[in-house]
């Protein structure tokens, strides 16, 4: 079936129909967005997808609203917004159109749903209300600030604002999906490097990239540090223990903290050592050999400290 119209409500807009529009316009680029509450538009018909309006949820009839009695719920009882419903039915096709490999689509779909879609759903339904100084900086609030002000009576003010906000919403979704794709690429590289490292406590990577998720998935608990090239030097970094917080599996030597260049070379005994953060979670060297030598010293000290403890 050819989709000619993507129908959502007119008037003020919210994050859920904006983000739904991002997904649908990627899949149906020739379709026209029709913002209306007129019965003739919000009633299912061939050639249209209706979302966030219409008072029904029926995927077979291509209508995805969540405002009606008996609104759809996730398996765990949490509410959908139109974005969650659209993602449920069209998200995998969107990921395929975005270049995600077929083998990774299910995982990427679930990850994006939990990390990005669900918070939008909960916020739109009033089940999540961010508080504190960052409450006004959440994505739903920021997108809604793009609505026309109350006394803007320009006839096309809502339409212009909606499409301007849609472009911004699209950039966030595309960037997030691109980051998922990058993480998947990184994981393959890190897994190969872990196999090459064997029992070595230092993991060497060909470039900077997200590495912790792959290390955790591989069960490589023996790894303590990561080394990789960075622009014109080499980076030595620690591995965090958890997803949150800054506790690491092992810190860099205390004697290196906050030192640079000659001072760090003297403290470490490594020619080419150039920097160590005062927090002892990252250091740099001018050559690969220097970075690996620093890593080996850091490993020996970490193991000695663990034995002493």
VMD Tcl script that draws the C-alpha trace (Angstrom):
set ca {
  {0.00 0.00 0.00}
  {1.26 3.46 -0.90}
  {1.16 5.84 2.06}
  {0.15 9.30 0.90}
  {-0.62 10.99 4.22}
  {0.80 10.90 7.74}
  {-2.00 12.25 9.88}
  {-1.57 13.71 13.35}
  {-3.44 16.38 15.29}
  {-3.31 20.10 14.64}
  {-2.61 22.80 17.22}
  {0.06 22.56 19.88}
  {2.55 19.73 19.50}
  {4.36 17.41 21.88}
  {7.43 15.21 21.70}
  {5.53 11.99 20.99}
  {3.95 12.98 17.66}
  {7.09 14.87 16.62}
  {9.25 11.82 17.21}
  {6.66 9.56 15.59}
  {6.85 11.84 12.57}
  {10.62 11.39 12.47}
  {10.21 7.63 12.13}
  {7.39 7.73 9.62}
  {8.81 10.42 7.34}
  {11.99 8.36 6.99}
  {9.98 5.36 5.89}
  {7.49 7.30 3.75}
  {9.39 10.33 2.48}
  {6.85 11.06 -0.25}
  {3.94 11.19 2.21}
  {2.54 14.53 3.31}
  {2.11 15.30 7.00}
  {-1.50 16.35 7.55}
  {-2.14 17.99 10.92}
  {-5.88 17.97 11.54}
  {-8.63 17.00 13.93}
  {-11.28 16.88 11.23}
  {-13.22 13.57 11.26}
  {-12.59 12.98 7.58}
  {-8.84 12.98 8.24}
  {-8.59 11.14 11.55}
  {-10.70 8.21 10.37}
  {-8.71 5.24 9.02}
  {-8.59 4.98 5.24}
  {-6.32 3.58 2.56}
  {-3.10 5.46 2.02}
  {-2.78 7.03 5.45}
  {-1.22 6.42 8.86}
  {-2.88 8.17 11.79}
  {-1.06 8.76 15.07}
  {-1.65 10.58 18.35}
  {-5.20 11.32 17.30}
  {-8.32 9.40 16.31}
  {-9.19 7.68 19.57}
  {-8.13 4.15 18.59}
  {-5.18 1.82 18.36}
  {-5.43 -0.67 15.53}
  {-2.24 -1.51 13.70}
  {-4.11 -3.31 10.92}
  {-6.05 -0.11 10.18}
  {-2.92 2.03 10.61}
  {-4.14 4.12 13.55}
  {-1.93 4.63 16.62}
  {-3.56 6.73 19.32}
  {-3.24 6.36 23.09}
  {-5.71 8.89 24.53}
  {-8.80 6.66 24.53}
  {-10.21 4.51 27.32}
  {-8.52 1.14 27.32}
  {-5.37 2.70 25.89}
  {-2.62 0.20 25.07}
  {-0.07 -0.77 27.71}
  {3.30 -2.44 27.48}
  {3.69 -5.99 28.75}
  {4.89 -4.60 32.09}
  {1.83 -2.33 32.42}
  {3.56 0.93 31.54}
  {1.69 3.21 29.12}
  {2.47 3.85 25.50}
  {2.40 7.22 23.83}
  {2.01 7.44 20.07}
  {5.81 7.34 19.80}
  {5.99 4.00 21.59}
  {3.28 2.56 19.37}
  {4.90 3.82 16.19}
  {8.28 2.53 17.33}
  {6.77 -0.86 18.18}
  {5.39 -1.30 14.68}
  {7.79 0.70 12.50}
  {11.01 0.88 14.52}
  {12.69 -2.16 13.02}
  {12.01 -0.94 9.50}
  {13.43 2.45 10.50}
  {16.60 0.80 11.81}
  {17.00 -1.18 8.60}
  {16.57 2.02 6.59}
  {19.21 3.62 8.82}
  {21.78 1.00 7.91}
  {21.68 -1.18 11.03}
  {22.71 -4.72 10.11}
  {19.91 -7.28 10.13}
  {21.63 -9.32 12.84}
  {21.67 -6.29 15.15}
  {18.19 -4.89 14.57}
  {16.38 -6.72 17.38}
  {18.97 -5.65 19.97}
  {19.08 -2.07 18.69}
  {15.27 -1.87 18.63}
  {14.99 -3.01 22.25}
  {17.82 -0.77 23.42}
  {16.41 2.35 21.78}
  {12.96 1.52 23.11}
  {14.19 1.29 26.69}
  {16.63 4.20 26.63}
  {14.84 6.73 24.44}
  {11.25 5.80 23.63}
  {10.02 4.70 27.05}
  {10.95 7.96 28.83}
  {9.03 9.89 26.16}
  {6.02 7.59 26.63}
  {6.05 7.95 30.40}
  {6.49 11.72 30.31}
  {3.69 12.19 27.79}
  {1.31 10.13 29.95}
  {2.25 11.91 33.17}
  {3.79 8.73 34.59}
  {7.21 10.38 34.77}
  {7.71 13.97 35.86}
  {11.34 15.09 35.94}
  {12.20 17.40 38.82}
  {15.15 19.49 39.87}
  {17.25 22.03 38.00}
  {17.44 19.89 34.84}
  {13.69 19.28 34.57}
  {13.24 22.05 32.00}
  {16.09 20.67 29.90}
  {14.57 17.28 29.08}
  {13.94 16.57 25.41}
  {10.11 16.73 25.66}
  {10.26 20.14 27.33}
  {12.85 21.51 24.94}
  {10.83 20.42 21.90}
  {7.70 22.00 23.32}
  {9.50 25.31 23.83}
  {9.55 25.52 20.04}
  {5.78 25.98 19.93}
  {4.57 29.48 19.02}
  {4.01 31.85 21.94}
  {0.40 32.38 23.01}
  {-0.13 35.68 21.21}
  {1.44 34.72 17.89}
  {-1.62 34.88 15.65}
  {0.22 34.30 12.38}
  {-2.01 31.93 10.40}
  {0.71 29.35 9.75}
  {2.57 29.76 13.05}
  {1.77 26.24 14.29}
  {2.74 24.60 11.03}
  {6.03 26.45 10.74}
  {6.90 25.72 14.35}
  {5.98 22.03 13.99}
  {8.22 21.51 10.99}
  {11.07 23.45 12.55}
  {10.78 21.30 15.68}
  {10.54 18.16 13.52}
  {13.93 18.89 11.98}
  {15.46 19.22 15.44}
  {13.74 16.07 16.72}
  {15.02 14.21 13.66}
  {18.59 15.23 14.42}
  {18.35 13.76 17.93}
  {16.88 10.45 16.78}
  {19.35 10.05 13.92}
  {22.29 10.90 16.16}
  {21.15 8.41 18.80}
  {20.70 5.64 16.23}
  {24.10 6.46 14.74}
  {25.62 6.05 18.20}
  {23.98 2.64 18.58}
  {25.40 1.62 15.22}
  {28.83 2.88 16.28}
  {28.63 0.93 19.55}
  {27.89 -2.23 17.62}
  {30.87 -1.63 15.33}
  {33.05 -0.90 18.34}
  {31.94 -4.07 20.08}
  {33.13 -6.22 17.19}
  {36.53 -4.50 17.25}
  {36.84 -4.78 21.03}
  {35.90 -8.46 21.02}
  {38.66 -9.13 18.49}
  {41.14 -7.19 20.63}
  {40.12 -9.09 23.77}
  {40.81 -12.38 22.02}
  {44.20 -11.09 20.89}
  {45.07 -9.86 24.41}
  {44.55 -13.27 25.98}
  {45.48 -13.11 29.66}
  {47.19 -9.73 29.33}
  {45.82 -7.12 31.74}
  {46.11 -4.39 29.10}
  {43.78 -4.17 26.12}
  {45.17 -2.43 23.04}
  {42.68 -0.93 20.60}
  {43.33 0.59 17.15}
  {41.52 3.83 18.05}
  {39.41 5.40 20.76}
  {35.94 3.83 20.99}
  {33.34 2.66 23.54}
  {34.93 -0.43 25.09}
  {33.36 -1.16 28.47}
  {30.11 -2.82 27.25}
  {32.06 -5.32 25.15}
  {34.48 -6.03 28.00}
  {31.56 -6.73 30.34}
  {29.78 -8.93 27.80}
  {32.97 -10.90 27.17}
  {33.45 -11.46 30.90}
  {37.00 -10.09 30.58}
  {37.28 -9.31 34.28}
  {41.07 -9.59 34.20}
  {41.51 -6.44 32.09}
  {42.59 -3.35 34.03}
  {43.64 -0.76 31.45}
  {43.12 0.17 27.80}
  {45.67 1.70 25.42}
  {44.87 3.30 22.06}
  {46.18 6.00 19.70}
  {44.63 9.47 19.94}
  {45.43 12.15 17.39}
  {49.20 12.60 17.69}
  {49.72 10.70 20.93}
  {48.61 7.57 22.78}
  {46.05 7.27 25.54}
  {46.13 5.04 28.62}
  {42.77 4.79 30.36}
  {41.19 2.92 33.24}
  {38.05 0.76 33.11}
  {35.06 1.80 35.23}
  {33.50 -0.83 37.46}
  {29.89 0.23 36.92}
  {27.67 2.06 34.43}
  {27.41 4.94 36.88}
  {30.01 6.57 39.05}
  {33.74 6.78 38.56}
  {35.11 3.84 40.56}
  {37.62 1.98 38.41}
  {38.99 -1.54 38.39}
  {42.41 -0.02 39.08}
  {43.73 3.53 39.27}
  {46.88 4.83 37.68}
  {49.79 5.25 40.10}
  {49.32 7.95 42.72}
  {52.83 9.28 42.05}
  {51.76 10.28 38.54}
  {48.68 12.31 39.49}
  {48.58 15.74 37.87}
  {52.05 15.51 36.29}
  {53.05 16.36 32.72}
  {56.02 15.99 30.40}
  {59.39 16.01 32.18}
  {57.88 15.72 35.64}
  {55.88 12.68 34.60}
  {58.84 11.14 32.80}
  {60.87 11.48 35.99}
  {58.12 10.05 38.19}
  {57.36 7.11 35.90}
  {60.80 6.46 34.47}
  {59.21 6.36 31.00}
  {60.58 8.58 28.24}
  {57.65 10.00 26.30}
  {55.17 10.00 29.17}
  {53.35 13.31 28.74}
  {50.27 13.60 30.96}
  {48.37 12.02 33.85}
  {45.04 13.38 35.01}
  {44.93 14.35 38.66}
  {42.01 11.93 39.02}
  {44.31 9.10 37.82}
  {41.82 7.69 35.33}
  {43.58 8.70 32.11}
  {47.14 9.35 30.98}
  {48.90 10.06 27.71}
  {52.22 9.34 26.06}
  {53.92 10.46 22.88}
  {54.48 6.93 21.55}
  {52.84 3.52 21.65}
  {55.86 2.04 23.38}
  {55.71 4.65 26.14}
  {51.96 4.13 26.65}
  {52.38 0.35 26.91}
  {55.30 0.76 29.32}
  {53.18 3.05 31.50}
  {50.37 0.50 31.38}
  {52.66 -2.29 32.55}
  {53.85 -0.19 35.51}
  {50.23 0.63 36.36}
  {49.32 -3.08 36.23}
  {52.18 -4.07 38.54}
  {51.27 -1.40 41.07}
  {47.57 -2.28 40.94}
  {48.26 -5.99 41.49}
  {50.67 -5.20 44.33}
  {48.09 -2.98 46.00}
  {45.43 -5.66 45.61}
  {47.71 -8.26 47.21}
  {48.59 -5.93 50.08}
  {44.92 -5.24 50.72}
}
mol new
graphics top color blue
foreach p $ca { graphics top sphere $p radius 0.5 }
foreach p [lrange $ca 0 end-1] q [lrange $ca 1 end] { graphics top cylinder $p $q radius 0.2 }
display resetview
